[in-house]
Amino acid sequence: MNVAAKPPEADEEKSPWHLEIPTHEEVFVGELAERGDWIVANIQTDSYWPVTSQKVRWRGVEIWIVPIMKGFYPAVAMMVPRGKRRAECEELLMRFLSMLSWVEERGVMVEGGGCSGGSLPRPMGRDRWSGGFSICDEFDLSYFPEVTDEKALLALGLMREGRSLNHVGYAFLSFYRVLEVAFSTDSQRIAWLSAALANLTGYGVKEALDAIKAQGVADIGRHLFQSSRCAMAHANRKPIVDPDNPADLRRLGAELPIVRALAAKAIEDQLGVESSQTVYRNHLYELAGFKEILGLEIVDFLSRGEQVTEERTLQIPDISVRIRRRDPYAPLSNLTVKQVGQNGKLLFMRFESMEGDVIFKFALDFGNERLEFSLFRDLGVKDTGTAESAERIAEIRRFERDYFGNGELHIVNADTGELIGRKDPYIPLNMRLDHKAADEDIARWKSLAQQRRDRARRYAEEIERNARGYDITVTVR
């Protein structure tokens, strides 16, 4: 999946306390101003939403996360590609929202329950825009799983619905339906519930379980099925959840954290879709893209620390090295692999620029699921004495400043822009970044580049003048 965002102003640090909500004139420019057959899903703003446009390439199509705006709803939108039906694209947008809801671990509700559209991707207008919602700069979509299993997709849709509903009874029912997707029979489901409750975690879960136990309930799994799920779903046999009885709704609300956590656990453990917390806790995102490139057989060798035999060839694409939310660095773009080595569970890679003046190294640690990179050891640049070289060194110094300043390292496929691996924001240990000194160093190299450029121009002019001084004119009679 590719993610492109509106770039920040050059070297400007964006603070969450100084974000501004844009106007629709500021948002609908460039590709978002192109006419076509657009589909728009307007998003309720009960949760936070970005103030920056993001273009995401997902399942072969381009989807736009349209920011929250003054006087307009936020939205997701896409132009119907040639060869695809509108209904197919509407479903694709909803699947995207369910995946976004899973990654962000919060509800995403579509206003009006469906999609709108037109020749431009205009969301619905609204009167209230000055308050009542939270904003962020952009979504971090570094982890965005590719799910194709139909049962898992249905469960993710139900999970999004449950997280979005403000009615405890229907939210409870949506979460329980996730369990019905994961298990085909009531007996399987109840047995799994009873076993899963022992290690269940999440906000409000312990308190809810303690409250049920205090009532003398021995089989909590069966209680959730009979006294909660069935009571909410049916009205022709007892127990029944009466919508006019506050005690019934309070009880369901108190038990909601349990079934919500169970639904998330079932999606992860039974349907195989890892949560963002699991991916973050295990750092699986650091090596995920490299594992796809290397293939299962080689990854298996590396995970066991066995030597990869020489007859196995590696097809390593050119890479570009970036810092999230920063402009690209030309000297760190289109780097080609020059050396690969192995030491047990470590795979070392050495990349160079086409000009040969930049070296970027790192190690893939398959024992600890880590991408190992040292700013002080694994990055090198050579000054060749030209103006262009000084400009490139200035860019390397900008990268060093951005990375040292809590930058999030991204390694992407140079041809496709696909994220291959990333690291968490860099936290210097017993060190601090001197922003002024770093900026002065960058400026010094840029000034040196201009000096070299001026010197080269003067030299060329002198050569030209000298050449004219030696002109000889021969006249033939």
Sequence and secondary structure as in RCSB ss.txt:
>XXXX:A:sequence
MNVAAKPPEADEEKSPWHLEIPTHEEVFVGELAERGDWIVANIQTDSYWPVTSQKVRWRGVEIWIVPIMKGFYPA
VAMMVPRGKRRAECEELLMRFLSMLSWVEERGVMVEGGGCSGGSLPRPMGRDRWSGGFSICDEFDLSYFPEVTDE
KALLALGLMREGRSLNHVGYAFLSFYRVLEVAFSTDSQRIAWLSAALANLTGYGVKEALDAIKAQGVADIGRHLF
QSSRCAMAHANRKPIVDPDNPADLRRLGAELPIVRALAAKAIEDQLGVESSQTVYRNHLYELAGFKEILGLEIVD
FLSRGEQVTEERTLQIPDISVRIRRRDPYAPLSNLTVKQVGQNGKLLFMRFESMEGDVIFKFALDFGNERLEFSL
FRDLGVKDTGTAESAERIAEIRRFERDYFGNGELHIVNADTGELIGRKDPYIPLNMRLDHKAADEDIARWKSLAQ
QRRDRARRYAEEIERNARGYDITVTVR
>XXXX:A:secstr
 EEEE   STT    GGG     HHHHS GGGG  S EEEEEB  SS EESS EEEEETTEEEEEE  BTTB  E
EEEE  TT  HHHHHHHHHHHHHHHHHHHTS   BGGGS EEESS    B S  SSSS EES    S       H
HHHHHHHHHHHHHH S HHHHHHHHHHHHHHH SSHHHHHHHHHHHGGG  STTHHHHHHHHHHTT S HHHHII
IIIIIHHH SSSSS   TT HHHHHHHHHHHHHHHHHHHHHHHHTT    HHHHHHHTGGGTHHHHHHH HHHHH
HHHHT    TT       EEEEETTS   GGGSSBEEEEEEEETTEEEEEEE TTS EEEEEEEETTTTEEE  T
TTSEEE   SSHHHHHHHHHHHHHHHHHHTT  EEEEETTT  EEEE      SS    HHHHHHHHHHHHHHHH
HHHHHHHHHHHHHHHHHHHT       
